[in-house]
Structure formats: C-alpha cells, structure tokens
Amino acid sequence: MQIKDGVILAGLQLVMRKVLISADAIWNELGQELVITAGLDGAHSAGSLHYYGLAIDLRSRYFTKDEKEEAAEKLRAALGSDYDVVVHKSHIHVEYDPE
C-alpha cells in the first residue's frame, strides 16, 4: 500500500481501517498496488466526510472499466452496508456512512 505525497491520514477514524485492509487485499488480488489518493486533505464538497476522517479515495485509473467495477463490488461485499463505495473516473471513493 502506498500513500500519495501530500495525503493526510492523521485523524482518519478507526472505522476506516477496515477499508484500508480490505482494499489492499482486493487491489493485490487484481494485480495492482493500492494507492490512497485522498484522506483529510484536498478540496471536497461542503460537508464531505473526508473532513471528518470518514472517507478516503483509492486510485483506480490503472484498472480497466470491468476491473474497476469488480474492485468496487468486492469492496461493497467486504465492507457491508455501513460503507458507501462510489466509482469515479480516476478513483474509488469510500466513506463510512451508516444509515
């Protein structure tokens, strides 16, 4: 697992550890090294869970479209319904957002 330069994970909530462990295993299974591209850093929408240590972004640009969807589905299965997994063009956004 790598952390992109400038990414701030200090303050990441403990519930996000499950995301890091699961994503690392899934990315390895798909032949890629996990890269965390955003944590508490960066500009996000107002009220974003990034600012509360409850969201991270994971690099996915090296996946094919099918691989990206597979990674997202595997993450959803591993994390359960308390987490939202959203596929974007260059990354997968994961947040802890229990209903």
MOPAC internal coordinates of N, CA, C and O (Angstrom, degrees):
PM7 1SCF
backbone

  N    0.0000 0     0.00 0     0.00 0    0    0    0
  C    1.4499 1     0.00 0     0.00 0    1    0    0
  C    1.5190 1   108.55 1     0.00 0    2    1    0
  O    1.2310 1   121.84 1   -43.37 1    3    2    1
  N    1.3228 1   114.08 1   136.63 1    3    2    1
  C    1.4600 1   120.40 1   176.92 1    5    3    2
  C    1.5185 1   109.15 1  -120.05 1    6    5    3
  O    1.2310 1   121.66 1   -24.71 1    7    6    5
  N    1.3099 1   114.43 1   155.29 1    7    6    5
  C    1.4598 1   121.15 1   174.09 1    9    7    6
  C    1.5227 1   106.70 1  -119.68 1   10    9    7
  O    1.2310 1   120.67 1   -59.38 1   11   10    9
  N    1.3274 1   116.33 1   120.62 1   11   10    9
  C    1.4586 1   121.27 1  -179.57 1   13   11   10
  C    1.5271 1   109.66 1   -58.22 1   14   13   11
  O    1.2310 1   120.80 1   -37.21 1   15   14   13
  N    1.3408 1   116.08 1   142.79 1   15   14   13
  C    1.4653 1   120.63 1   178.31 1   17   15   14
  C    1.5243 1   110.37 1   -53.17 1   18   17   15
  O    1.2310 1   120.99 1   -45.61 1   19   18   17
  N    1.3237 1   115.71 1   134.39 1   19   18   17
  C    1.4549 1   121.43 1   177.23 1   21   19   18
  C    1.5216 1   114.65 1    91.26 1   22   21   19
  O    1.2310 1   120.44 1   168.80 1   23   22   21
  N    1.3237 1   116.76 1   -11.20 1   23   22   21
  C    1.4690 1   119.77 1   179.76 1   25   23   22
  C    1.5238 1   109.35 1   -73.37 1   26   25   23
  O    1.2310 1   120.84 1   -46.40 1   27   26   25
  N    1.3225 1   116.01 1   133.60 1   27   26   25
  C    1.4553 1   121.80 1  -179.88 1   29   27   26
  C    1.5282 1   108.85 1  -107.29 1   30   29   27
  O    1.2310 1   121.31 1   -62.75 1   31   30   29
  N    1.3310 1   115.10 1   117.25 1   31   30   29
  C    1.4579 1   120.39 1   176.31 1   33   31   30
  C    1.5241 1   111.50 1  -109.55 1   34   33   31
  O    1.2310 1   120.19 1   171.56 1   35   34   33
  N    1.3296 1   117.24 1    -8.44 1   35   34   33
  C    1.4656 1   120.44 1   175.70 1   37   35   34
  C    1.5170 1   107.76 1   -62.49 1   38   37   35
  O    1.2310 1   120.62 1   -57.22 1   39   38   37
  N    1.3315 1   116.42 1   122.78 1   39   38   37
  C    1.4560 1   120.93 1  -176.60 1   41   39   38
  C    1.5195 1   112.63 1   101.89 1   42   41   39
  O    1.2310 1   120.41 1   176.78 1   43   42   41
  N    1.3368 1   116.83 1    -3.22 1   43   42   41
  C    1.4566 1   120.52 1   175.88 1   45   43   42
  C    1.5225 1   108.57 1   -64.23 1   46   45   43
  O    1.2310 1   120.07 1   -48.72 1   47   46   45
  N    1.3091 1   117.48 1   131.28 1   47   46   45
  C    1.4598 1   122.13 1  -176.84 1   49   47   46
  C    1.5353 1   110.98 1   -70.42 1   50   49   47
  O    1.2310 1   120.80 1   -29.61 1   51   50   49
  N    1.3060 1   116.07 1   150.39 1   51   50   49
  C    1.4544 1   122.65 1  -177.13 1   53   51   50
  C    1.5308 1   112.66 1   -56.88 1   54   53   51
  O    1.2310 1   119.81 1   146.44 1   55   54   53
  N    1.3257 1   117.97 1   -33.56 1   55   54   53
  C    1.4746 1   120.71 1  -179.51 1   57   55   54
  C    1.5285 1   111.90 1   -63.07 1   58   57   55
  O    1.2310 1   119.89 1   163.63 1   59   58   57
  N    1.3259 1   117.81 1   -16.37 1   59   58   57
  C    1.4689 1   121.12 1  -179.82 1   61   59   58
  C    1.5299 1   112.02 1   -84.00 1   62   61   59
  O    1.2310 1   120.36 1   169.10 1   63   62   61
  N    1.3169 1   116.91 1   -10.90 1   63   62   61
  C    1.4692 1   119.99 1   178.12 1   65   63   62
  C    1.5292 1   110.55 1   -61.04 1   66   65   63
  O    1.2310 1   120.72 1   142.16 1   67   66   65
  N    1.3314 1   116.23 1   -37.84 1   67   66   65
  C    1.4593 1   121.45 1   177.28 1   69   67   66
  C    1.5282 1   111.30 1   -58.27 1   70   69   67
  O    1.2310 1   120.59 1   143.19 1   71   70   69
  N    1.3193 1   116.48 1   -36.81 1   71   70   69
  C    1.4714 1   121.35 1   178.15 1   73   71   70
  C    1.5225 1   110.16 1   -64.91 1   74   73   71
  O    1.2310 1   120.62 1   132.02 1   75   74   73
  N    1.3194 1   116.43 1   -47.98 1   75   74   73
  C    1.4643 1   120.70 1  -178.19 1   77   75   74
  C    1.5251 1   111.44 1   -60.86 1   78   77   75
  O    1.2310 1   120.21 1   134.72 1   79   78   77
  N    1.3236 1   117.20 1   -45.28 1   79   78   77
  C    1.4664 1   121.24 1  -178.76 1   81   79   78
  C    1.5292 1   110.79 1   -65.93 1   82   81   79
  O    1.2310 1   120.50 1   133.46 1   83   82   81
  N    1.3227 1   116.65 1   -46.54 1   83   82   81
  C    1.4630 1   120.79 1  -178.63 1   85   83   82
  C    1.5173 1   111.45 1   -66.01 1   86   85   83
  O    1.2310 1   120.21 1   132.96 1   87   86   85
  N    1.3278 1   117.20 1   -47.04 1   87   86   85
  C    1.4572 1   120.88 1  -178.53 1   89   87   86
  C    1.5219 1   111.40 1   -62.77 1   90   89   87
  O    1.2310 1   120.30 1   139.50 1   91   90   89
  N    1.3197 1   117.03 1   -40.50 1   91   90   89
  C    1.4648 1   120.28 1   179.63 1   93   91   90
  C    1.5337 1   110.01 1   -59.33 1   94   93   91
  O    1.2310 1   120.28 1   134.84 1   95   94   93
  N    1.3161 1   117.06 1   -45.16 1   95   94   93
  C    1.4670 1   120.89 1   179.67 1   97   95   94
  C    1.5330 1   111.42 1   -65.07 1   98   97   95
  O    1.2310 1   120.29 1   138.53 1   99   98   97
  N    1.3283 1   117.05 1   -41.47 1   99   98   97
  C    1.4695 1   121.08 1  -178.51 1  101   99   98
  C    1.5207 1   110.55 1   -67.46 1  102  101   99
  O    1.2310 1   120.07 1   134.89 1  103  102  101
  N    1.3152 1   117.47 1   -45.11 1  103  102  101
  C    1.4788 1   120.63 1   179.65 1  105  103  102
  C    1.5262 1   109.57 1   -61.37 1  106  105  103
  O    1.2310 1   120.41 1   136.56 1  107  106  105
  N    1.3360 1   116.82 1   -43.44 1  107  106  105
  C    1.4684 1   119.77 1   178.11 1  109  107  106
  C    1.5203 1   110.97 1   -60.34 1  110  109  107
  O    1.2310 1   120.52 1   137.28 1  111  110  109
  N    1.3203 1   116.61 1   -42.72 1  111  110  109
  C    1.4693 1   121.73 1   178.54 1  113  111  110
  C    1.5313 1   111.02 1   -60.06 1  114  113  111
  O    1.2310 1   120.65 1   146.57 1  115  114  113
  N    1.3423 1   116.36 1   -33.43 1  115  114  113
  C    1.4635 1   121.36 1  -179.84 1  117  115  114
  C    1.5314 1   112.63 1   -90.85 1  118  117  115
  O    1.2310 1   120.64 1  -172.82 1  119  118  117
  N    1.3317 1   116.37 1     7.18 1  119  118  117
  C    1.4662 1   120.62 1   173.90 1  121  119  118
  C    1.5134 1   115.95 1    82.89 1  122  121  119
  O    1.2310 1   120.03 1  -159.55 1  123  122  121
  N    1.3274 1   117.55 1    20.45 1  123  122  121
  C    1.4665 1   121.02 1   179.95 1  125  123  122
  C    1.5219 1   110.20 1  -129.18 1  126  125  123
  O    1.2310 1   121.38 1   -26.07 1  127  126  125
  N    1.3220 1   114.96 1   153.93 1  127  126  125
  C    1.4609 1   119.39 1   173.97 1  129  127  126
  C    1.5239 1   108.28 1   -89.17 1  130  129  127
  O    1.2310 1   120.57 1   -47.17 1  131  130  129
  N    1.3165 1   116.52 1   132.83 1  131  130  129
  C    1.4529 1   121.31 1   178.87 1  133  131  130
  C    1.5237 1   110.00 1   -67.17 1  134  133  131
  O    1.2310 1   120.83 1   -46.54 1  135  134  133
  N    1.3392 1   116.02 1   133.46 1  135  134  133
  C    1.4600 1   121.96 1   174.37 1  137  135  134
  C    1.5269 1   107.60 1  -125.96 1  138  137  135
  O    1.2310 1   120.62 1   -57.69 1  139  138  137
  N    1.3243 1   116.42 1   122.31 1  139  138  137
  C    1.4532 1   122.29 1   175.88 1  141  139  138
  C    1.5266 1   106.63 1   -84.24 1  142  141  139
  O    1.2310 1   120.18 1   -58.30 1  143  142  141
  N    1.3412 1   117.25 1   121.70 1  143  142  141
  C    1.4563 1   120.66 1  -175.24 1  145  143  142
  C    1.5277 1   113.68 1  -105.49 1  146  145  143
  O    1.2310 1   119.72 1   166.79 1  147  146  145
  N    1.3264 1   118.14 1   -13.21 1  147  146  145
  C    1.4699 1   120.70 1   176.01 1  149  147  146
  C    1.5205 1   109.30 1  -159.02 1  150  149  147
  O    1.2310 1   122.00 1   -36.59 1  151  150  149
  N    1.3122 1   113.77 1   143.41 1  151  150  149
  C    1.4581 1   121.92 1   174.84 1  153  151  150
  C    1.5157 1   107.49 1  -133.20 1  154  153  151
  O    1.2310 1   120.90 1    69.32 1  155  154  153
  N    1.3257 1   115.88 1  -110.68 1  155  154  153
  C    1.4571 1   120.08 1   178.65 1  157  155  154
  C    1.5278 1   112.20 1   -87.16 1  158  157  155
  O    1.2310 1   120.37 1  -179.63 1  159  158  157
  N    1.2995 1   116.89 1     0.37 1  159  158  157
  C    1.4637 1   123.76 1  -178.34 1  161  159  158
  C    1.5282 1   110.50 1   -91.99 1  162  161  159
  O    1.2310 1   120.96 1    -3.98 1  163  162  161
  N    1.3061 1   115.77 1   176.02 1  163  162  161
  C    1.4583 1   122.11 1   171.60 1  165  163  162
  C    1.5115 1   114.09 1    81.34 1  166  165  163
  O    1.2310 1   121.93 1    -4.12 1  167  166  165
  N    1.3291 1   113.92 1   175.88 1  167  166  165
  C    1.4620 1   121.62 1   179.44 1  169  167  166
  C    1.5189 1   108.57 1  -101.58 1  170  169  167
  O    1.2310 1   120.89 1   -57.03 1  171  170  169
  N    1.3081 1   115.91 1   122.97 1  171  170  169
  C    1.4556 1   122.20 1  -179.90 1  173  171  170
  C    1.5263 1   107.77 1  -131.27 1  174  173  171
  O    1.2310 1   120.58 1    -9.87 1  175  174  173
  N    1.2987 1   116.50 1   170.13 1  175  174  173
  C    1.4623 1   119.73 1  -178.59 1  177  175  174
  C    1.5324 1   110.58 1   -63.25 1  178  177  175
  O    1.2310 1   121.08 1   -24.42 1  179  178  177
  N    1.3242 1   115.54 1   155.58 1  179  178  177
  C    1.4618 1   121.02 1   178.98 1  181  179  178
  C    1.5247 1   108.99 1   -57.03 1  182  181  179
  O    1.2310 1   120.61 1   -46.14 1  183  182  181
  N    1.3136 1   116.44 1   133.86 1  183  182  181
  C    1.4579 1   121.21 1   179.84 1  185  183  182
  C    1.5129 1   114.41 1    80.74 1  186  185  183
  O    1.2310 1   120.25 1  -174.23 1  187  186  185
  N    1.3235 1   117.13 1     5.77 1  187  186  185
  C    1.4604 1   121.19 1  -179.90 1  189  187  186
  C    1.5196 1   110.85 1   -56.89 1  190  189  187
  O    1.2310 1   120.98 1   -38.80 1  191  190  189
  N    1.3171 1   115.73 1   141.20 1  191  190  189
  C    1.4596 1   120.38 1   177.83 1  193  191  190
  C    1.5332 1   112.15 1   -70.49 1  194  193  191
  O    1.2310 1   120.00 1   168.15 1  195  194  193
  N    1.3397 1   117.61 1   -11.85 1  195  194  193
  C    1.4697 1   120.54 1   173.46 1  197  195  194
  C    1.5328 1   109.57 1   -55.94 1  198  197  195
  O    1.2310 1   120.63 1   137.83 1  199  198  197
  N    1.3225 1   116.40 1   -42.17 1  199  198  197
  C    1.4670 1   121.23 1  -174.88 1  201  199  198
  C    1.5286 1   112.82 1   -69.61 1  202  201  199
  O    1.2310 1   120.48 1   166.34 1  203  202  201
  N    1.3257 1   116.69 1   -13.66 1  203  202  201
  C    1.4618 1   121.35 1  -179.72 1  205  203  202
  C    1.5298 1   112.13 1  -106.91 1  206  205  203
  O    1.2310 1   120.90 1  -172.86 1  207  206  205
  N    1.3212 1   115.89 1     7.14 1  207  206  205
  C    1.4594 1   120.09 1  -179.80 1  209  207  206
  C    1.5149 1   112.90 1    73.68 1  210  209  207
  O    1.2310 1   120.48 1  -155.47 1  211  210  209
  N    1.3234 1   116.69 1    24.53 1  211  210  209
  C    1.4564 1   121.57 1  -176.92 1  213  211  210
  C    1.5198 1   113.05 1  -117.70 1  214  213  211
  O    1.2310 1   120.06 1  -163.12 1  215  214  213
  N    1.3368 1   117.49 1    16.88 1  215  214  213
  C    1.4663 1   120.71 1   178.69 1  217  215  214
  C    1.5261 1   109.95 1  -151.21 1  218  217  215
  O    1.2310 1   121.64 1   -34.00 1  219  218  217
  N    1.3184 1   114.47 1   146.00 1  219  218  217
  C    1.4652 1   121.16 1   173.37 1  221  219  218
  C    1.5239 1   108.73 1  -140.01 1  222  221  219
  O    1.2310 1   121.33 1   -20.27 1  223  222  221
  N    1.3235 1   115.06 1   159.73 1  223  222  221
  C    1.4622 1   121.95 1   174.59 1  225  223  222
  C    1.5216 1   108.44 1  -114.99 1  226  225  223
  O    1.2310 1   121.35 1   -40.84 1  227  226  225
  N    1.3269 1   115.03 1   139.16 1  227  226  225
  C    1.4618 1   122.84 1  -177.02 1  229  227  226
  C    1.5198 1   109.43 1  -119.49 1  230  229  227
  O    1.2310 1   120.61 1   -49.03 1  231  230  229
  N    1.3217 1   116.44 1   130.97 1  231  230  229
  C    1.4654 1   120.18 1  -179.44 1  233  231  230
  C    1.5315 1   109.98 1   -62.34 1  234  233  231
  O    1.2310 1   121.28 1   -42.49 1  235  234  233
  N    1.3263 1   115.15 1   137.51 1  235  234  233
  C    1.4601 1   120.13 1   177.84 1  237  235  234
  C    1.5247 1   112.31 1  -140.75 1  238  237  235
  O    1.2310 1   119.87 1  -176.75 1  239  238  237
  N    1.3245 1   117.85 1     3.25 1  239  238  237
  C    1.4630 1   120.71 1  -174.25 1  241  239  238
  C    1.5195 1   113.48 1   -62.59 1  242  241  239
  O    1.2310 1   119.96 1   159.96 1  243  242  241
  N    1.3201 1   117.68 1   -20.04 1  243  242  241
  C    1.4625 1   120.41 1   179.96 1  245  243  242
  C    1.5230 1   112.39 1   -85.68 1  246  245  243
  O    1.2310 1   119.74 1   174.47 1  247  246  245
  N    1.3280 1   118.10 1    -5.53 1  247  246  245
  C    1.4620 1   121.69 1   177.35 1  249  247  246
  C    1.5263 1   110.62 1   -86.72 1  250  249  247
  O    1.2310 1   120.71 1   -30.33 1  251  250  249
  N    1.3233 1   116.24 1   149.67 1  251  250  249
  C    1.4579 1   119.45 1   167.37 1  253  251  250
  C    1.5251 1   106.97 1   -69.94 1  254  253  251
  O    1.2310 1   120.34 1   -10.66 1  255  254  253
  N    1.3180 1   116.95 1   169.34 1  255  254  253
  C    1.4649 1   120.69 1   178.74 1  257  255  254
  C    1.5290 1   110.43 1   -58.04 1  258  257  255
  O    1.2310 1   120.44 1   135.91 1  259  258  257
  N    1.3165 1   116.76 1   -44.09 1  259  258  257
  C    1.4664 1   120.78 1  -179.97 1  261  259  258
  C    1.5223 1   111.69 1   -65.31 1  262  261  259
  O    1.2310 1   119.92 1   138.94 1  263  262  261
  N    1.3305 1   117.75 1   -41.06 1  263  262  261
  C    1.4633 1   121.51 1   178.92 1  265  263  262
  C    1.5282 1   110.99 1   -65.00 1  266  265  263
  O    1.2310 1   120.90 1   140.95 1  267  266  265
  N    1.3331 1   115.89 1   -39.05 1  267  266  265
  C    1.4625 1   120.33 1   179.04 1  269  267  266
  C    1.5311 1   110.29 1   -62.83 1  270  269  267
  O    1.2310 1   120.74 1   135.68 1  271  270  269
  N    1.3193 1   116.20 1   -44.32 1  271  270  269
  C    1.4650 1   120.45 1   178.22 1  273  271  270
  C    1.5327 1   110.69 1   -65.27 1  274  273  271
  O    1.2310 1   120.71 1   141.41 1  275  274  273
  N    1.3319 1   116.25 1   -38.59 1  275  274  273
  C    1.4637 1   120.52 1   177.98 1  277  275  274
  C    1.5263 1   110.50 1   -63.33 1  278  277  275
  O    1.2310 1   120.55 1   135.75 1  279  278  277
  N    1.3349 1   116.54 1   -44.25 1  279  278  277
  C    1.4637 1   120.71 1   178.77 1  281  279  278
  C    1.5247 1   110.20 1   -60.77 1  282  281  279
  O    1.2310 1   120.39 1   135.96 1  283  282  281
  N    1.3239 1   116.85 1   -44.04 1  283  282  281
  C    1.4606 1   120.81 1  -179.30 1  285  283  282
  C    1.5291 1   111.00 1   -64.41 1  286  285  283
  O    1.2310 1   120.28 1   136.92 1  287  286  285
  N    1.3154 1   117.08 1   -43.08 1  287  286  285
  C    1.4697 1   120.63 1   179.49 1  289  287  286
  C    1.5287 1   111.34 1   -63.66 1  290  289  287
  O    1.2310 1   120.88 1   137.87 1  291  290  289
  N    1.3258 1   115.93 1   -42.13 1  291  290  289
  C    1.4653 1   119.73 1   178.55 1  293  291  290
  C    1.5269 1   111.03 1   -64.48 1  294  293  291
  O    1.2310 1   120.78 1   141.23 1  295  294  293
  N    1.3353 1   116.11 1   -38.77 1  295  294  293
  C    1.4667 1   119.77 1   177.01 1  297  295  294
  C    1.5256 1   110.73 1   -63.65 1  298  297  295
  O    1.2310 1   120.36 1   134.90 1  299  298  297
  N    1.3264 1   116.92 1   -45.10 1  299  298  297
  C    1.4672 1   120.43 1   179.09 1  301  299  298
  C    1.5282 1   110.60 1   -58.45 1  302  301  299
  O    1.2310 1   120.78 1   136.42 1  303  302  301
  N    1.3207 1   116.11 1   -43.58 1  303  302  301
  C    1.4703 1   120.57 1  -179.56 1  305  303  302
  C    1.5268 1   111.00 1   -65.27 1  306  305  303
  O    1.2310 1   120.31 1   139.36 1  307  306  305
  N    1.3309 1   117.01 1   -40.64 1  307  306  305
  C    1.4607 1   121.50 1  -177.59 1  309  307  306
  C    1.5318 1   112.31 1   -72.37 1  310  309  307
  O    1.2310 1   120.54 1   145.64 1  311  310  309
  N    1.3313 1   116.58 1   -34.36 1  311  310  309
  C    1.4601 1   120.53 1  -172.47 1  313  311  310
  C    1.5276 1   113.76 1   -91.03 1  314  313  311
  O    1.2310 1   119.88 1   148.55 1  315  314  313
  N    1.3062 1   117.83 1   -31.45 1  315  314  313
  C    1.4541 1   120.79 1  -178.68 1  317  315  314
  C    1.5197 1   112.70 1    86.42 1  318  317  315
  O    1.2310 1   121.33 1     3.21 1  319  318  317
  N    1.3117 1   115.06 1  -176.79 1  319  318  317
  C    1.4647 1   121.92 1  -169.41 1  321  319  318
  C    1.5292 1   115.10 1   -75.31 1  322  321  319
  O    1.2310 1   119.49 1   169.97 1  323  322  321
  N    1.3180 1   118.57 1   -10.03 1  323  322  321
  C    1.4704 1   119.98 1   177.88 1  325  323  322
  C    1.5279 1   112.44 1   -77.73 1  326  325  323
  O    1.2310 1   120.45 1   170.74 1  327  326  325
  N    1.3081 1   116.75 1    -9.26 1  327  326  325
  C    1.4621 1   121.99 1  -178.12 1  329  327  326
  C    1.5299 1   109.64 1  -116.27 1  330  329  327
  O    1.2310 1   120.80 1   -38.27 1  331  330  329
  N    1.3324 1   116.07 1   141.73 1  331  330  329
  C    1.4600 1   122.28 1   172.86 1  333  331  330
  C    1.5196 1   108.02 1  -104.30 1  334  333  331
  O    1.2310 1   120.84 1   -46.37 1  335  334  333
  N    1.3330 1   115.99 1   133.63 1  335  334  333
  C    1.4598 1   122.39 1   178.24 1  337  335  334
  C    1.5182 1   106.35 1  -120.56 1  338  337  335
  O    1.2310 1   120.38 1   -64.04 1  339  338  337
  N    1.3376 1   116.88 1   115.96 1  339  338  337
  C    1.4622 1   122.19 1  -174.73 1  341  339  338
  C    1.5244 1   109.27 1  -120.69 1  342  341  339
  O    1.2310 1   120.96 1   -55.41 1  343  342  341
  N    1.3336 1   115.78 1   124.59 1  343  342  341
  C    1.4621 1   121.33 1   179.97 1  345  343  342
  C    1.5274 1   109.50 1   -87.21 1  346  345  343
  O    1.2310 1   121.16 1   -54.88 1  347  346  345
  N    1.3247 1   115.38 1   125.12 1  347  346  345
  C    1.4655 1   122.74 1   173.79 1  349  347  346
  C    1.5270 1   107.70 1  -115.22 1  350  349  347
  O    1.2310 1   120.51 1    -5.25 1  351  350  349
  N    1.3168 1   116.64 1   174.75 1  351  350  349
  C    1.4667 1   120.81 1  -176.21 1  353  351  350
  C    1.5251 1   112.90 1   -58.97 1  354  353  351
  O    1.2310 1   119.92 1   133.43 1  355  354  353
  N    1.3326 1   117.76 1   -46.57 1  355  354  353
  C    1.4648 1   120.20 1  -174.34 1  357  355  354
  C    1.5192 1   114.06 1  -111.81 1  358  357  355
  O    1.2310 1   119.98 1   179.51 1  359  358  357
  N    1.3294 1   117.64 1    -0.49 1  359  358  357
  C    1.4593 1   119.61 1  -177.98 1  361  359  358
  C    1.5256 1   110.88 1  -158.10 1  362  361  359
  O    1.2310 1   121.72 1   -11.74 1  363  362  361
  N    1.3139 1   114.32 1   168.26 1  363  362  361
  C    1.4539 1   121.52 1   172.48 1  365  363  362
  C    1.5260 1   106.84 1  -114.83 1  366  365  363
  O    1.2310 1   121.29 1   -55.40 1  367  366  365
  N    1.2947 1   115.13 1   124.60 1  367  366  365
  C    1.4703 1   122.75 1  -179.68 1  369  367  366
  C    1.5296 1   107.26 1   -94.22 1  370  369  367
  O    1.2310 1   120.74 1   -48.11 1  371  370  369
  N    1.3365 1   116.18 1   131.89 1  371  370  369
  C    1.4651 1   121.01 1   177.68 1  373  371  370
  C    1.5186 1   107.83 1  -129.53 1  374  373  371
  O    1.2310 1   120.96 1   -49.17 1  375  374  373
  N    1.3465 1   115.76 1   130.83 1  375  374  373
  C    1.4619 1   119.96 1   179.44 1  377  375  374
  C    1.5209 1   109.91 1  -137.45 1  378  377  375
  O    1.2310 1   121.85 1   -28.18 1  379  378  377
  N    1.3075 1   114.06 1   151.82 1  379  378  377
  C    1.4525 1   121.04 1   174.80 1  381  379  378
  C    1.5125 1   106.76 1   -92.23 1  382  381  379
  O    1.2310 1   120.92 1   -66.10 1  383  382  381
  N    1.3271 1   115.84 1   113.90 1  383  382  381
  C    1.4541 1   121.15 1  -174.05 1  385  383  382
  C    1.5268 1   109.24 1  -147.91 1  386  385  383
  O    1.2310 1   120.59 1  -108.31 1  387  386  385
  N    1.3468 1   116.47 1    71.69 1  387  386  385
  C    1.4765 1   118.40 1  -177.82 1  389  387  386
  C    1.5173 1   110.41 1   -64.84 1  390  389  387
  O    1.2310 1   121.17 1   -35.62 1  391  390  389
  N    1.3178 1   115.38 1   144.38 1  391  390  389
  C    1.4676 1   121.72 1  -179.04 1  393  391  390
  C    1.5004 1   110.24 1   -81.63 1  394  393  391
  O    1.2310 1   120.10 1   180.00 1  395  394  393

